[in-house]
Amino acid sequence: MSAPARALGLPALGALVLALAACGGGSKHSASPTTTDANGCVAVSQPATKARHEAKPTARLVASKTYDVRFVTNCGSFTIRLAVKTSPETTASFVNLVREGYFDHTIFHRIVPGFVIQGGDPTATGTGGPGYTTVDPPPASTRYTLGVAAMAKGATEPAGASGSQFFVVTAADAQLPPDYAVLGRVVKGLPVVQAIGKLGDPASGGAGTPTETVEIQKATVDVH
């Protein structure tokens, strides 16, 4: 199975090219927002896309506190508890992006059934990011198992490099090398993640072309 990448998709573990449908503007929701389809999703139009850069944060999160990021999508909600101690720069950047609304009205542009769902790119092309990179090399013992969230990176970037694109593992074990900065783990809504993970075209292989639009409508941070 191909490894997640920020700028590119990966056939095997080399550079990968994501073939994605073009994204346009339009209204974000259907006329009947309470009606779900057979996959449990409310039908939405593809949200408008644009490149978006942010300033790199300089402060880290408080290691003694717990940071939960909740994603509300048109297919349900799920929550990732951030790995603040394992990835201090990555998590500080991610929380800052959430608070800036960076992920709101973006899509999961890559869905590979039985592997990962990948989002966090406001351009929806697989090449977008915040304009900066953080690096948190993951421990050598890292395993990307069901519900683990990590950051995507380009094939030529160092281990633990990340921008804004992230993936959530939907396989029992994605069998990836310890190259991807650990973001955290899903602590609520794993069935939603698994349902979203089925909405990729198997014929598209590692490119993971979605079969329907899955929009992150809102992301929020709860600190406790």
N, CA and C of each residue as an Amber inpcrd file, in Angstrom:
protein
   672
   0.8530000  -1.1890000   0.0000000   0.0000000   0.0000000   0.0000000
   0.8840000   1.2330000   0.0000000   0.4450000   2.2620000  -0.6480000
   1.2590000   3.4640000  -0.7580000   1.2490000   4.2610000   0.5290000
   2.3330000   4.9810000   0.7830000   2.4510000   5.7890000   1.9860000
   1.8430000   7.1600000   1.7810000   1.2760000   7.7570000   2.8540000
   0.7070000   9.0920000   2.7100000   1.7760000  10.1150000   2.3850000
   1.4300000  11.0980000   1.5860000   2.3680000  12.1470000   1.2520000
   1.6540000  13.4690000   1.2120000   2.3830000  14.5510000   1.4590000
   1.7560000  15.8620000   1.4680000   1.6470000  16.3900000   0.0520000
   2.7550000  16.5430000  -0.6340000   2.7190000  17.1440000  -1.9510000
   2.3180000  16.1350000  -3.0060000   2.6190000  14.8720000  -2.7710000
   2.4060000  13.8540000  -3.7880000   1.8060000  12.6240000  -3.1620000
   1.2140000  11.7810000  -3.9890000   0.7940000  10.4810000  -3.5210000
   1.9370000   9.5150000  -3.7510000   1.9510000   8.3380000  -3.1970000
   3.0820000   7.4470000  -3.3500000   2.6890000   6.0930000  -3.9120000
   3.1130000   5.7130000  -5.1560000   2.9610000   4.3230000  -5.4990000
   4.1740000   3.6270000  -4.9110000   4.0420000   2.5830000  -4.1680000
   5.0970000   1.9430000  -3.3960000   5.5980000   2.9770000  -2.4030000
   6.8830000   3.1940000  -2.2260000   7.3170000   4.2190000  -1.2810000
   8.0930000   5.3010000  -1.9940000   7.8120000   5.5080000  -3.2660000
   8.4690000   6.5750000  -4.0010000   7.5600000   7.7680000  -4.1470000
   7.9110000   8.6700000  -5.0330000   7.0720000   9.8650000  -5.2290000
   5.7600000   9.4560000  -5.8680000   4.7000000  10.0490000  -5.4330000
   3.4000000   9.6660000  -5.9590000   2.6330000  10.8690000  -6.4740000
   1.8820000  10.6420000  -7.4950000   1.1030000  11.7330000  -8.0700000
  -0.3570000  11.4800000  -7.7810000  -0.9870000  12.4040000  -7.1280000
  -2.4040000  12.2680000  -6.8170000  -3.2330000  12.7450000  -7.9980000
  -4.1020000  11.8910000  -8.4580000  -5.0390000  12.3000000  -9.5110000
  -6.3500000  12.6300000  -8.8320000  -6.6730000  13.9030000  -8.7970000
  -7.8630000  14.3480000  -8.0910000  -8.7860000  15.1100000  -9.0180000
 -10.0510000  15.0360000  -8.7280000 -11.0180000  15.8030000  -9.5010000
 -10.8520000  17.2740000  -9.1910000 -11.0790000  18.1160000 -10.1860000
 -10.9750000  19.5610000  -9.9760000 -12.0460000  20.0040000  -9.0040000
 -11.6890000  21.0080000  -8.1870000 -12.6080000  21.4900000  -7.1590000
 -13.0760000  22.8800000  -7.5140000 -14.3760000  23.1080000  -7.4180000
 -14.9000000  24.4290000  -7.7230000 -15.6240000  25.0190000  -6.5490000
 -16.2360000  26.1650000  -6.7670000 -16.9610000  26.8300000  -5.7050000
 -18.3800000  26.3080000  -5.6300000 -19.2470000  27.1340000  -5.0800000
 -20.6380000  26.7400000  -4.9650000 -21.0540000  26.6620000  -3.5250000
 -22.3270000  26.4360000  -3.2910000 -22.8220000  26.3480000  -1.9280000
 -22.2840000  25.1030000  -1.2690000 -22.1340000  25.1610000   0.0530000
 -21.4940000  24.0740000   0.7620000 -22.4740000  22.9960000   1.1840000
 -23.7540000  23.2710000   1.1740000 -24.7030000  22.3060000   1.6680000
 -25.8670000  22.1490000   0.7030000 -26.4730000  20.9950000   0.7730000
 -27.6450000  20.7490000  -0.0550000 -28.8490000  21.4500000   0.5550000
 -29.9580000  21.4520000  -0.1830000 -31.1660000  22.1320000   0.3020000
 -31.7920000  21.4060000   1.4820000 -31.4680000  20.1110000   1.6430000
 -32.0550000  19.3320000   2.7300000 -30.9540000  18.7820000   3.6200000
 -30.3870000  19.6000000   4.5330000 -29.2120000  19.2140000   5.2940000
 -29.4490000  18.1010000   6.2950000 -30.6810000  17.7210000   6.5640000
 -30.9420000  16.6570000   7.5250000 -31.0880000  15.2960000   6.8610000
 -31.0460000  15.2360000   5.5600000 -31.2130000  13.9800000   4.8430000
 -29.8610000  13.3530000   4.5580000 -29.6700000  12.1220000   5.0040000
 -28.4060000  11.4320000   4.7740000 -28.5660000  10.3940000   3.6770000
 -27.4530000  10.0960000   3.0170000 -27.4900000   9.0830000   1.9710000
 -27.2000000   7.7120000   2.5760000 -27.0300000   6.7230000   1.7110000
 -26.8230000   5.3490000   2.1700000 -25.5350000   5.1950000   2.9680000
 -24.6110000   6.1450000   2.8090000 -23.3430000   6.0940000   3.5300000
 -23.3660000   6.8960000   4.8260000 -24.5350000   7.4580000   5.1490000
 -24.6540000   8.2240000   6.3740000 -24.1650000   9.6510000   6.2560000
 -24.0260000  10.1450000   5.0420000 -23.5190000  11.4940000   4.8050000
 -24.6240000  12.4090000   4.2770000 -24.5630000  13.6730000   4.6690000
 -25.4220000  14.6940000   4.0850000 -24.7630000  15.1510000   2.7920000
 -25.5190000  15.1820000   1.7000000 -24.9540000  15.5930000   0.4180000
 -24.5490000  17.0620000   0.4690000 -23.3090000  17.3530000   0.0650000
 -22.8060000  18.7250000   0.0270000 -22.1160000  18.9690000  -1.3120000
 -22.0670000  20.2190000  -1.7000000 -21.3080000  20.5900000  -2.8830000
 -19.8410000  20.7200000  -2.5150000 -18.9810000  20.5980000  -3.5170000
 -17.5510000  20.7540000  -3.2770000 -17.2840000  22.1770000  -2.7970000
 -16.6590000  22.3620000  -1.6330000 -16.3870000  23.7260000  -1.1650000
 -15.3510000  24.4290000  -2.0350000 -15.3960000  25.7400000  -2.0370000
 -14.4210000  26.5270000  -2.7890000 -13.0210000  26.2600000  -2.2640000
 -12.0490000  26.2940000  -3.1430000 -10.6680000  26.0060000  -2.7610000
  -9.7720000  27.2080000  -3.0190000  -8.7170000  27.2940000  -2.2300000
  -7.7320000  28.3570000  -2.4390000  -6.4770000  28.0370000  -1.6480000
  -5.3380000  28.5400000  -2.1330000  -4.1000000  28.4120000  -1.3740000
  -4.1920000  29.3140000  -0.1520000  -3.6760000  28.8380000   0.9630000
  -3.7630000  29.6200000   2.1870000  -2.5150000  29.3910000   3.0210000
  -1.7890000  30.4590000   3.3240000  -0.5900000  30.3770000   4.1410000
  -0.8130000  31.0560000   5.4830000  -0.1570000  30.5420000   6.5000000
  -0.2620000  31.0840000   7.8500000   1.1410000  31.2750000   8.4340000
   1.2430000  32.0880000   9.4760000   2.5130000  32.2780000  10.1680000
   2.8040000  31.0570000  11.0340000   4.0510000  30.6370000  11.0620000
   4.4420000  29.4930000  11.8740000   4.4210000  29.8750000  13.3480000
   3.7120000  29.1250000  14.1880000   3.6590000  29.4710000  15.6100000
   5.0140000  29.2350000  16.2820000   5.2980000  30.0230000  17.2780000
   6.5770000  29.8900000  17.9910000   6.4100000  29.2480000  19.3650000
   5.2030000  29.3070000  19.9350000   4.9610000  28.7510000  21.2660000
   4.4610000  27.3180000  21.1630000   4.8840000  26.4850000  22.0930000
   4.4080000  25.1140000  22.1600000   3.2040000  25.0210000  23.1000000
   2.5190000  23.8920000  23.0360000   1.3740000  23.6690000  23.8990000
   1.8500000  23.2880000  25.3040000   0.9410000  23.3680000  26.2530000
   1.2680000  23.0030000  27.6430000   1.2320000  21.4830000  27.7600000
   2.3810000  20.8870000  28.0240000   2.4930000  19.4310000  27.9940000
   1.6200000  18.7350000  29.0310000   1.2800000  19.4340000  30.1150000
   0.4770000  18.8210000  31.1740000  -1.0180000  18.8410000  30.8680000
  -1.4070000  19.5100000  29.7890000  -2.8170000  19.5960000  29.4310000
  -3.1500000  18.6420000  28.2800000  -4.4400000  18.3560000  28.1440000
  -4.9220000  17.4850000  27.0730000  -5.6080000  18.3310000  26.0130000
  -5.2630000  18.0800000  24.7650000  -5.8220000  18.8300000  23.6430000
  -6.5660000  17.8670000  22.7300000  -7.8710000  18.0910000  22.6110000
  -8.7110000  17.2810000  21.7360000  -9.2050000  18.1500000  20.5780000
  -9.0240000  17.6630000  19.3600000  -9.5250000  18.3730000  18.1790000
 -10.7310000  17.6110000  17.6420000 -11.8510000  18.3100000  17.5810000
 -13.0960000  17.7000000  17.0820000 -13.3550000  18.1770000  15.6610000
 -13.5700000  17.2180000  14.7740000 -13.8820000  17.5070000  13.3810000
 -15.3540000  17.1960000  13.1340000 -16.0910000  18.1970000  12.7030000
 -17.4900000  18.0090000  12.3160000 -17.5220000  17.9100000  10.8010000
 -17.9680000  16.7840000  10.2770000 -18.0470000  16.5850000   8.8340000
 -19.4970000  16.3270000   8.4350000 -19.7580000  16.3360000   7.1590000
 -21.1030000  16.0230000   6.6700000 -21.4240000  14.5420000   6.7820000
 -20.4580000  13.7600000   7.2700000 -20.6690000  12.3260000   7.4890000
 -20.6150000  11.9640000   8.9750000 -20.5920000  12.9750000   9.8410000
 -20.5130000  12.7290000  11.2770000 -19.2900000  13.4020000  11.8810000
 -19.0970000  13.2130000  13.1750000 -18.0050000  13.8710000  13.8890000
 -17.0460000  12.8540000  14.4960000 -15.7940000  13.2660000  14.6160000
 -14.8150000  12.4440000  15.3210000 -13.8050000  13.3610000  16.0030000
 -13.1390000  12.8350000  17.0130000 -12.2080000  13.6240000  17.8230000
 -10.8510000  12.9520000  17.8960000  -9.8110000  13.7570000  17.6750000
  -8.4320000  13.2840000  17.7930000  -7.8050000  13.8950000  19.0390000
  -7.2680000  13.0530000  19.9130000  -6.4920000  13.5360000  21.0620000
  -5.0390000  13.6730000  20.6260000  -4.4990000  14.8750000  20.7550000
  -3.1850000  15.1670000  20.2100000  -2.0480000  14.6100000  21.0650000
  -1.0010000  14.1720000  20.3760000   0.1900000  13.6170000  21.0290000
   1.1730000  14.7590000  21.3170000   0.8350000  15.5670000  22.3180000
   1.5920000  16.7880000  22.6000000   3.0340000  16.4940000  22.9800000
   3.2460000  15.4780000  23.7960000   4.6030000  15.1740000  24.2600000
   5.4440000  14.5250000  23.1690000   4.8200000  13.6870000  22.3600000
   5.5620000  13.0060000  21.2910000   5.9200000  13.9530000  20.1570000
   4.9990000  14.8750000  19.8280000   5.1840000  15.7670000  18.6770000
   4.8660000  17.2070000  19.0710000   5.7280000  17.8470000  19.8360000
   5.4130000  19.1940000  20.3410000   5.2680000  20.2650000  19.2700000
   6.1230000  20.2410000  18.2560000   6.0260000  21.2600000  17.2080000
   4.8260000  21.0020000  16.3010000   4.6200000  19.7480000  15.9710000
   3.5030000  19.3720000  15.1010000   2.1660000  19.7350000  15.7290000
   1.9930000  19.3920000  16.9940000   0.7110000  19.6360000  17.6500000
   0.4720000  21.1240000  17.8770000   1.5240000  21.8700000  18.2000000
   1.3620000  23.3200000  18.3720000   0.9250000  23.9610000  17.0660000
   1.5250000  23.5260000  15.9640000   1.1500000  24.0390000  14.6550000
  -0.2920000  23.6670000  14.3290000  -0.6700000  22.4340000  14.6090000
  -2.0000000  21.9560000  14.2520000  -3.0760000  22.7290000  15.0170000
  -2.8570000  22.9220000  16.3080000  -3.8240000  23.6710000  17.1110000
  -3.9470000  25.1000000  16.6070000  -2.8420000  25.7130000  16.2650000
  -2.8890000  27.0720000  15.7350000  -3.7010000  27.1260000  14.4410000
  -3.4990000  26.1510000  13.5610000  -4.2470000  26.1080000  12.3100000
  -5.7400000  25.8990000  12.5680000  -6.0630000  25.0390000  13.5150000
  -7.4730000  24.8280000  13.8590000  -8.0950000  26.1350000  14.3320000
  -7.4040000  26.8320000  15.2100000  -7.9380000  28.0780000  15.7590000
  -8.0660000  29.1760000  14.7060000  -7.2670000  29.0730000  13.6440000
  -7.3680000  30.0350000  12.5470000  -8.4330000  29.6370000  11.5210000
  -9.1120000  28.5120000  11.7640000 -10.1420000  28.0590000  10.8300000
  -9.5830000  27.4660000   9.5530000  -8.3410000  27.0260000   9.6000000
  -7.6470000  26.5560000   8.3920000  -8.3200000  25.3320000   7.7670000
  -8.8550000  24.4690000   8.6180000  -9.4240000  23.2230000   8.1140000
 -10.9100000  23.3250000   7.7920000 -11.5450000  24.4210000   8.2060000
 -12.9790000  24.5690000   7.9820000 -13.2860000  24.6440000   6.4850000
 -14.2790000  23.8800000   6.0520000 -14.7110000  23.8360000   4.6500000
 -13.5900000  23.3690000   3.7190000 -12.8610000  22.3570000   4.1960000
 -11.9180000  21.6290000   3.3380000 -12.4160000  20.1890000   3.2410000
 -11.8400000  19.4230000   2.3460000 -12.3300000  18.0590000   2.1340000
 -11.2530000  17.0210000   2.4460000 -11.6950000  15.7840000   2.5780000
 -10.7630000  14.6550000   2.5630000 -10.5140000  14.3470000   1.0860000
  -9.3730000  14.8230000   0.5990000  -9.1000000  14.7230000  -0.8350000
  -8.5600000  13.3520000  -1.2420000  -8.1720000  12.5660000  -0.2610000
  -7.6210000  11.2370000  -0.5550000  -8.2310000  10.2310000   0.4080000
  -8.9400000   9.2640000  -0.1270000  -9.5530000   8.2090000   0.6790000
  -9.2000000   6.8680000   0.0390000  -8.3490000   6.1270000   0.7090000
  -7.9260000   4.8120000   0.2030000  -8.5690000   3.7550000   1.1010000
  -9.5890000   3.0520000   0.6160000 -10.2700000   2.0680000   1.4560000
  -9.3090000   1.0470000   2.0550000  -9.4870000   0.8010000   3.3490000
  -8.6280000  -0.1570000   4.0310000  -7.2380000   0.3600000   4.3040000
  -7.0250000   1.6870000   4.2170000  -5.6880000   2.2470000   4.4330000
  -5.7660000   3.5480000   5.2210000  -6.0990000   4.6730000   4.5600000
  -6.1500000   5.9620000   5.2530000  -7.2070000   6.8740000   4.6300000
  -7.5980000   7.8850000   5.4210000  -8.2950000   9.0520000   4.8770000
  -7.3560000  10.2320000   5.0910000  -7.2390000  11.1050000   4.1110000
  -6.2660000  12.2000000   4.1670000  -6.9180000  13.5250000   3.8210000
  -6.6630000  14.5450000   4.6420000  -7.2140000  15.8780000   4.4200000
  -6.2400000  16.9450000   4.8830000  -6.7620000  18.1510000   5.0790000
  -5.9360000  19.2360000   5.5710000  -5.3310000  20.1200000   4.5080000
  -5.7880000  19.9650000   3.2690000  -5.2630000  20.7700000   2.1670000
  -6.3580000  21.6940000   1.6380000  -6.2550000  23.0130000   1.8800000
  -7.3140000  23.9210000   1.4190000  -7.4130000  24.0360000  -0.0920000
  -6.3870000  23.5460000  -0.8200000  -6.4690000  23.5560000  -2.2820000
  -7.1070000  22.2750000  -2.8230000  -7.2340000  21.2550000  -1.9700000
  -7.8180000  19.9620000  -2.3380000  -7.0710000  19.2600000  -3.4710000
  -5.8170000  19.6170000  -3.6730000  -5.0370000  19.0140000  -4.7490000
  -4.0290000  17.9920000  -4.2510000  -3.7670000  17.9750000  -2.9380000
  -2.7080000  17.1350000  -2.4010000  -1.3700000  17.8320000  -2.3960000
  -1.3260000  19.0990000  -2.8340000  -0.0580000  19.8390000  -2.8810000
  -0.0460000  21.0530000  -1.9580000  -1.1690000  21.3550000  -1.3110000
  -1.2670000  22.5760000  -0.5170000  -0.7580000  22.4220000   0.9030000
  -0.4460000  23.5610000   1.5120000   0.0220000  23.5750000   2.8860000
   0.0690000  24.9870000   3.4130000   0.4970000  25.1580000   4.6700000
   0.4530000  26.4750000   5.3120000   1.6100000  27.3920000   4.9550000
   2.5670000  26.9020000   4.1780000   3.7000000  27.7410000   3.7960000
   4.8990000  27.5890000   4.7020000   4.8400000  26.6460000   5.6240000
   5.9770000  26.3690000   6.5050000   5.9720000  24.8840000   6.8460000
   7.0530000  24.4230000   7.4430000   7.1830000  23.0140000   7.8130000
   7.6390000  22.8920000   9.2550000   7.0940000  21.9360000   9.9710000
   7.6010000  21.5610000  11.2850000   8.2020000  20.1700000  11.1750000
   9.0560000  19.8170000  12.1340000   9.6840000  18.4920000  12.1090000
   9.6640000  17.8970000  13.5120000   9.0280000  16.7500000  13.6480000
   9.0240000  15.9600000  14.8790000   9.2650000  14.5070000  14.4810000
  10.5380000  14.0700000  14.3830000  10.7950000  12.6800000  13.9960000
  10.1000000  11.7230000  14.9610000   9.3070000  10.7930000  14.4510000
   8.6030000   9.8660000  15.3450000   9.5490000   8.8190000  15.9200000
   9.2200000   8.2620000  17.0770000  10.0390000   7.1790000  17.6390000
  10.1520000   6.0100000  16.6640000  11.2660000   5.3080000  16.7190000
  11.4800000   4.1780000  15.8100000  10.4410000   3.0850000  16.0020000
   9.8460000   3.0320000  17.1910000   8.8570000   1.9950000  17.4910000
   7.4450000   2.3450000  17.0140000   7.2850000   3.5060000  16.3780000
   5.9560000   3.9650000  15.9770000   5.2820000   3.0040000  15.0010000
   4.0220000   2.7120000  15.2760000   3.2080000   1.9120000  14.3640000
   1.9460000   2.6920000  14.0590000   1.5510000   2.6640000  12.8240000
   0.3820000   3.4030000  12.3630000  -0.7910000   2.4310000  12.2790000
  -1.4570000   2.2860000  13.4170000  -2.5460000   1.3260000  13.5390000
  -3.8920000   2.0460000  13.4860000  -4.9680000   1.2720000  13.5250000
  -6.3150000   1.8050000  13.3860000  -6.5490000   2.9800000  14.3370000
  -6.9730000   4.1130000  13.7790000  -7.2960000   5.2820000  14.5800000
  -6.1460000   6.2290000  14.8420000  -4.9240000   5.8300000  14.4830000
  -3.7870000   6.7290000  14.6540000  -3.8560000   7.8350000  13.6020000
  -3.6100000   9.0670000  14.0260000  -3.5540000  10.2070000  13.1130000
  -2.1110000  10.6670000  13.0200000  -1.6620000  10.9580000  11.8210000
  -0.2910000  11.3920000  11.6000000  -0.2630000  12.4110000  10.4640000
   0.8850000  13.0270000  10.2890000   1.0140000  14.0750000   9.2840000
   1.6280000  13.5360000   8.0030000   1.0440000  13.9350000   6.8820000
   1.5670000  13.5370000   5.5800000   2.7720000  14.3970000   5.2230000
   3.6410000  13.8730000   4.3820000   4.8160000  14.6200000   3.9530000
   5.2080000  14.2160000   2.5420000   6.0290000  15.0310000   1.9090000
   6.5610000  14.7140000   0.5960000   7.6490000  13.6620000   0.6940000
   7.8680000  12.9290000  -0.3880000   8.8190000  11.8200000  -0.3910000
  10.2430000  12.2700000  -0.1170000  10.6000000  13.4880000  -0.4710000
  11.9740000  13.9580000  -0.2890000  12.1800000  14.6880000   1.0400000
  11.1170000  14.8890000   1.8100000  11.2350000  15.5790000   3.0870000
  11.7270000  14.6240000   4.1690000  12.3580000  15.1540000   5.2100000
  12.8760000  14.2840000   6.2740000  11.7600000  13.6530000   7.0940000
  12.0950000  12.6020000   7.8040000  11.1300000  11.9430000   8.6700000
  10.5730000  12.9370000   9.6810000   9.2710000  12.9270000   9.8480000
   8.6280000  13.8000000  10.8200000   8.2990000  15.1860000  10.3180000
   8.5940000  15.4750000   9.0500000   8.2590000  16.7820000   8.4760000
   6.7590000  16.8500000   8.2210000   6.1840000  18.0420000   8.4120000
   4.7570000  18.1790000   8.1480000   4.3780000  19.6230000   7.9110000
   3.2400000  19.7860000   7.2420000   2.6530000  21.1020000   7.0200000
   1.2710000  21.1090000   7.6550000   0.2360000  20.9400000   6.8260000
  -1.1270000  20.9000000   7.3610000  -1.8460000  19.5980000   7.0330000
  -1.3670000  18.8600000   6.0390000  -2.0780000  17.6560000   5.6240000
  -1.8650000  16.5310000   6.6250000  -2.9530000  15.8790000   6.9820000
  -2.9040000  14.7940000   7.9570000  -3.6900000  13.5950000   7.4310000
  -3.4160000  12.4460000   8.0070000  -4.1700000  11.2500000   7.6440000
  -4.5570000  10.4910000   8.9080000  -5.6510000   9.7450000   8.7950000
  -6.1010000   8.8700000   9.8700000  -6.1250000   7.4540000   9.3190000
  -5.5290000   6.5390000  10.0370000  -5.4090000   5.1540000   9.5770000
  -6.7360000   4.4270000   9.7580000  -7.1810000   3.7640000   8.7080000
  -8.4010000   2.9630000   8.7670000  -8.1060000   1.4730000   8.6490000
  -6.8420000   1.1190000   8.4780000  -6.4250000  -0.2790000   8.4540000
  -6.0970000  -0.7290000   9.8730000  -6.0930000  -2.0360000  10.0960000
  -5.6650000  -2.5370000  11.4020000  -4.2240000  -2.1190000  11.6630000
  -3.4160000  -2.1580000  10.6230000  -2.0250000  -1.7100000  10.6850000
  -1.6400000  -1.2910000   9.2670000  -1.3210000  -0.0110000   9.0880000
  -0.9940000   0.4900000   7.7520000   0.3690000   0.0310000   7.2690000
   1.1730000  -0.5410000   8.1750000   2.4920000  -1.0760000   7.8320000
   3.3660000  -0.0350000   7.1310000   3.4010000   1.1520000   7.7120000
   4.2390000   2.2320000   7.2030000   5.5060000   2.3410000   8.0360000
   6.5900000   2.8170000   7.4400000   7.8080000   3.0510000   8.2120000
   7.6010000   4.2470000   9.1430000   8.4070000   4.3840000  10.1990000
   8.2250000   5.4910000  11.1450000   8.7460000   6.8170000  10.5830000
   8.0850000   7.2820000   9.5320000   8.4990000   8.5070000   8.8310000
   7.5430000   9.6710000   9.0320000   6.3730000   9.4160000   9.5980000
   5.3160000  10.4140000   9.6250000   5.0660000  10.8880000  11.0590000
   5.1600000  12.2020000  11.2660000   4.9770000  12.7740000  12.6000000
   3.6310000  12.3490000  13.1720000   3.6460000  11.8510000  14.3810000
   2.4190000  11.3940000  15.0220000   1.6140000  12.6030000  15.4960000
   0.3710000  12.6980000  15.0500000  -0.5080000  13.7790000  15.4730000
  -1.2910000  13.3890000  16.7170000  -1.7590000  12.1560000  16.7740000
  -2.5220000  11.6930000  17.9200000  -3.3060000  10.4510000  17.5790000
  -4.4360000  10.2920000  18.2400000  -5.2760000   9.1030000  18.0250000
  -6.7440000   9.4870000  18.1670000  -7.5920000   8.8450000  17.3860000
  -9.0370000   9.0700000  17.4760000  -9.5430000   8.4980000  18.8010000
 -10.1920000   9.3430000  19.6030000 -10.7390000   8.9020000  20.8890000
 -12.2660000   8.9070000  20.8930000 -12.8860000   9.5320000  19.9020000
 -14.3340000   9.5210000  19.7460000 -14.6590000   9.4980000  18.2550000
 -15.6870000   8.7400000  17.8920000 -16.1500000   8.7500000  16.5060000
 -15.3710000   7.8820000  15.5490000 -14.6750000   6.8580000  16.0620000
 -13.9390000   5.9840000  15.1450000 -14.8430000   5.3480000  14.0910000
 -16.0930000   4.9540000  14.4180000 -16.9680000   4.4250000  13.3670000
 -17.2080000   5.4210000  12.2320000 -17.2110000   6.7220000  12.5460000
 -17.3680000   7.7390000  11.4980000 -16.1540000   7.7200000  10.5790000
 -14.9650000   7.6540000  11.1790000 -13.7340000   7.5820000  10.3850000
 -13.7530000   6.3470000   9.4860000 -14.1680000   5.2240000  10.0360000
 -14.2020000   3.9900000   9.2520000 -15.2180000   4.0750000   8.1240000
 -16.3420000   4.7460000   8.3850000 -17.3520000   4.9090000   7.3300000
 -16.8190000   5.8030000   6.2170000 -16.1510000   6.8970000   6.5880000
 -15.5400000   7.7770000   5.5840000 -14.4990000   6.9950000   4.7830000
 -13.7870000   6.1110000   5.4740000 -12.7360000   5.3280000   4.8220000
 -13.2250000   4.4100000   3.7210000 -14.5150000   4.2080000   3.6390000
 -15.0790000   3.3630000   2.5790000 -15.4530000   4.1770000   1.3420000
 -15.3180000   5.5080000   1.4270000 -15.7890000   6.3700000   0.3370000
 -14.6720000   6.7470000  -0.6380000 -13.8200000   5.7910000  -0.9310000
 -12.7890000   5.9720000  -1.9480000 -12.9820000   4.9730000  -3.0600000
 -12.5900000   5.3500000  -4.2620000 -12.7420000   4.4820000  -5.4320000
 -11.6200000   3.4490000  -5.4490000 -11.9170000   2.1620000  -5.2400000
 -10.8650000   1.1410000  -5.2480000 -10.0760000   1.1200000  -6.5460000
 -10.7100000   1.5010000  -7.6360000 -10.0360000   1.4790000  -8.9360000
  -8.9480000   2.5440000  -9.0320000  -9.0010000   3.5550000  -8.1500000
  -7.9950000   4.6240000  -8.2060000  -6.7160000   4.2790000  -7.4620000
  -6.6960000   3.1300000  -6.7990000  -5.4850000   2.6840000  -6.1170000
  -5.0430000   3.6490000  -5.0240000  -3.7160000   3.8750000  -4.9560000
  -3.1570000   4.7370000  -3.9280000  -3.5520000   6.1850000  -4.0470000
  -4.0410000   6.6070000  -5.2270000  -4.4920000   7.9900000  -5.3830000
  -5.6820000   8.2860000  -4.4900000  -6.5080000   7.2720000  -4.2500000
  -7.6080000   7.4220000  -3.3180000  -8.6410000   8.4490000  -3.7230000
  -9.1230000   8.3970000  -4.9460000 -10.1270000   9.3520000  -5.3980000
 -11.4420000   9.1430000  -4.6530000 -11.9590000  10.1730000  -3.9690000
 -13.2200000  10.0090000  -3.2330000 -14.3860000   9.7250000  -4.1630000
 -15.3350000   8.9420000  -3.6750000 -16.5460000   8.6610000  -4.4500000
 -17.6410000   9.6750000  -4.1490000 -17.4970000  10.4360000  -3.0790000
 -18.3840000  11.5480000  -2.7930000 -17.6330000  12.5580000  -1.9270000
 -18.1480000  13.7690000  -1.8650000 -17.4870000  14.8310000  -1.1250000
 -17.6580000  14.6300000   0.3700000 -16.5340000  14.5860000   1.0760000
 -16.5430000  14.5430000   2.5390000 -15.8790000  15.8250000   3.0270000
 -16.6860000  16.7090000   3.5980000 -16.2270000  18.0360000   3.9830000
 -16.0200000  18.1560000   5.4850000 -14.8630000  18.7030000   5.8700000
 -14.6820000  19.1350000   7.2570000 -15.3730000  20.4880000   7.3650000
 -16.5110000  20.4840000   8.0000000 -17.2920000  21.7210000   8.0910000
 -16.7800000  22.6320000   9.1960000 -16.2650000  22.0300000  10.2610000
 -15.7270000  22.8150000  11.3770000 -14.7690000  21.9640000  12.1860000
 -13.6390000  22.5550000  12.5910000 -12.7150000  21.9060000  13.5090000
 -12.5330000  22.8120000  14.7170000 -12.5780000  22.2390000  15.9090000
 -12.4430000  23.0130000  17.1380000 -11.4890000  22.3060000  18.0870000
 -10.9330000  23.0580000  19.0490000 -10.0010000  22.5190000  20.0310000
 -10.6160000  22.6270000  21.4210000 -10.5640000  21.5260000  22.1610000
 -10.9820000  21.5190000  23.5560000  -9.7490000  21.2320000  24.4030000
  -9.4390000  22.1200000  25.3420000  -8.2690000  21.9770000  26.2080000
  -8.7320000  21.6870000  27.6230000  -8.1940000  20.6290000  28.2160000
  -8.6050000  20.2990000  29.5800000  -7.4820000  19.5890000  30.3210000
